[in-house]
């Protein structure tokens, strides 16, 4: 089960209204933004601005540039991400997962999915 489908199942089980669902998503996204960034970059390389837009599109949570870029810089310094400039555009860096980043993402996602499944099991009882 994917992270998105687990999150959706968790919210559906609670039978909450739209505003309450958005609050839960915000509480989920903000402390887990590093894992979400890795999972999105697993799909395709992106620049920081595109990551911000994609997180907003998927979760309706707007993260600031001051939140996202330090995470990207830190992950690049740790060897989790690789940053490359696109041809002809030296202003925009595109980030992608390194082999180390793929392993870190796999481990973090596994832990998160297990925790969400565990939580979901209590809601179904």
C-alpha positions in Angstrom: 0.0 0.0 0.0 1.4 3.4 -0.9 1.9 6.3 1.4 -0.9 8.3 -0.3 -3.4 5.5 -0.1 -2.6 4.9 3.5 -3.1 8.6 4.3 -6.4 8.6 2.4 -7.6 5.5 4.2 -6.7 7.0 7.5 -8.7 10.1 6.8 -11.7 8.2 5.4 -11.9 6.0 8.5 -12.3 9.1 10.7 -15.4 10.4 8.8 -14.3 14.0 9.2 -15.3 17.1 7.4 -13.2 18.9 4.7 -11.6 21.4 7.1 -10.7 18.7 9.6 -9.2 16.6 6.8 -7.1 19.5 5.7 -5.9 20.0 9.3 -4.9 16.3 9.6 -3.1 16.5 6.3 -1.2 19.6 7.5 -0.3 17.8 10.7 0.9 14.8 8.7 2.8 16.7 5.9 4.8 19.2 8.0 6.7 16.9 10.3 7.2 14.4 7.5 8.2 16.7 4.7 11.6 15.1 4.3 10.0 11.7 3.5 7.5 13.3 1.2 10.2 15.2 -0.7 12.1 11.9 -1.2 9.0 10.0 -2.3 8.2 12.7 -4.9 11.8 12.9 -6.2 11.7 9.1 -6.6 9.2 9.7 -9.4 11.2 12.3 -11.3 13.8 15.0 -10.7 12.4 18.4 -9.8 13.5 21.8 -8.7 12.6 23.2 -5.3 9.8 25.3 -6.7 8.2 22.4 -8.5 8.4 20.3 -5.3 6.5 23.0 -3.4 3.8 23.1 -6.1 3.6 19.3 -6.1 3.2 19.0 -2.3 0.5 21.7 -2.5 -1.3 19.8 -5.4 -1.2 16.5 -3.6 -1.8 17.5 0.0 -3.2 21.0 -0.1 -0.4 22.1 2.2 1.8 25.1 1.2 5.4 24.8 2.4 7.5 27.9 2.1 10.8 28.1 0.2 12.5 28.8 3.5 11.3 25.3 4.6 12.0 23.3 1.5 15.3 24.6 0.3 17.2 24.0 3.6 16.0 20.4 3.4 17.2 20.0 -0.1 20.6 21.6 0.7 21.0 19.4 3.7 20.1 16.2 1.8 22.5 17.2 -1.0 25.3 17.7 1.5 24.6 14.2 3.0 24.8 12.6 -0.4 21.1 11.7 -0.4 20.3 14.0 -3.3 22.2 15.1 -6.4 21.6 18.6 -7.7 22.2 19.4 -11.4 21.6 22.5 -13.4 19.6 22.1 -16.5 21.3 22.9 -19.8 21.1 26.5 -20.6 19.6 27.4 -17.2 22.2 28.0 -14.5 19.6 29.4 -12.1 17.5 26.3 -11.6 18.8 23.1 -9.9 17.0 19.9 -10.4 17.3 17.4 -7.5 17.2 13.6 -7.9 17.9 10.7 -5.5 21.3 9.2 -5.3 21.6 5.4 -4.6 22.1 6.4 -1.0 19.0 8.5 -1.2 17.0 5.6 -2.6 18.0 3.5 0.3 17.2 6.2 2.9 13.8 6.8 1.3 13.0 3.1 1.2 13.9 2.7 4.9 12.0 5.9 6.0 9.0 5.0 3.9 8.9 1.5 5.3 8.9 2.9 8.9 6.2 5.4 8.1 4.0 3.0 6.3 4.3 0.5 9.2 3.4 3.3 11.7 0.4 4.4 9.7 -0.9 0.8 9.2 -0.5 0.3 13.0 -2.5 3.5 13.7 -5.1 2.5 11.0 -5.6 -0.9 12.7 -6.9 0.9 15.8 -9.3 3.0 13.9 -10.8 0.0 12.2 -11.6 -1.8 15.5 
